[in-house]
Amino acid sequence: MEKIKAMRLHANRRAKERYCIDLTDEVYTEIIANIKMKRGVPGKKITCRVWQVRTHYKGRRLYVVYDRKREALITFLKPEWVCGKLKEEI
């Protein structure tokens, strides 16, 4: 399995588990677009290309780990796992 497919599968499982969101192609594309158009709050830099990001989808605040190089969601974080700048109000 390719890395991008594995990341997508993992993100889909975590979105369902942690936010009850069915991560269809349209939803996935919309969340990625929100992050790329700076509608998300960049948080903690994990590596040179991976960031924790806060974004919104249908009025819900989402905490995700985003791969900038692959332009892909890696996983969805539970709100209680996030601290600092990411938790602050928009």
C-alpha positions in Angstrom: 0.0 0.0 0.0 1.3 3.4 -0.9 2.1 5.9 1.9 -0.6 8.4 0.9 -3.3 5.6 0.8 -2.3 4.4 4.2 -2.4 7.9 5.6 -5.8 8.5 4.1 -7.2 5.2 5.5 -5.8 6.1 9.0 -7.3 9.6 8.8 -10.7 8.1 7.8 -10.7 5.8 10.8 -9.7 8.5 13.2 -12.3 11.0 11.8 -15.1 8.4 12.4 -13.8 7.4 15.8 -13.1 10.9 17.2 -15.5 13.2 15.4 -18.1 10.9 13.9 -17.3 12.3 10.4 -17.5 10.1 7.4 -14.4 11.3 5.5 -15.7 11.1 1.9 -13.6 12.5 -1.0 -15.6 15.8 -0.8 -15.2 16.2 2.9 -11.5 15.4 2.7 -11.0 17.9 -0.1 -12.9 20.6 1.8 -10.8 20.2 4.9 -7.6 20.3 3.0 -8.8 23.4 1.1 -9.6 25.1 4.4 -6.1 24.4 5.7 -4.4 25.5 2.5 -6.4 28.7 2.3 -5.2 29.6 5.8 -8.6 29.0 7.4 -6.9 26.8 9.9 -4.7 27.9 12.8 -1.2 26.5 12.3 -0.1 25.1 15.6 2.9 23.0 16.5 5.5 22.1 13.9 6.2 18.4 14.4 8.7 18.0 11.6 9.8 20.1 8.6 6.6 19.1 6.7 4.2 17.9 9.4 2.1 20.3 11.5 -0.7 20.1 14.0 -3.5 22.3 12.7 -6.9 23.5 14.0 -9.5 24.0 11.3 -13.3 24.0 11.0 -15.8 21.8 9.2 -19.5 22.5 9.3 -19.2 24.6 12.4 -17.1 22.0 14.2 -13.6 22.6 15.4 -11.2 19.9 14.2 -7.6 19.2 15.4 -5.7 17.4 12.7 -2.1 16.5 11.8 -1.4 17.7 8.3 1.4 16.8 5.9 2.3 19.9 3.9 4.5 18.1 1.3 1.9 15.5 0.4 -1.0 17.9 1.1 -2.7 15.1 3.1 -4.3 14.6 6.5 -2.5 12.2 8.7 -4.8 11.9 11.6 -7.4 13.6 13.7 -6.6 14.5 17.3 -8.9 14.5 20.3 -9.4 18.1 21.7 -8.1 17.1 25.1 -4.7 16.0 23.5 -4.1 19.5 22.2 -2.7 22.4 24.2 -1.3 25.9 23.8 -1.9 28.1 20.8 -4.0 25.5 19.0 -6.6 25.5 21.8 -7.1 29.3 21.9 -10.2 30.8 20.5 -10.2 32.1 17.0 
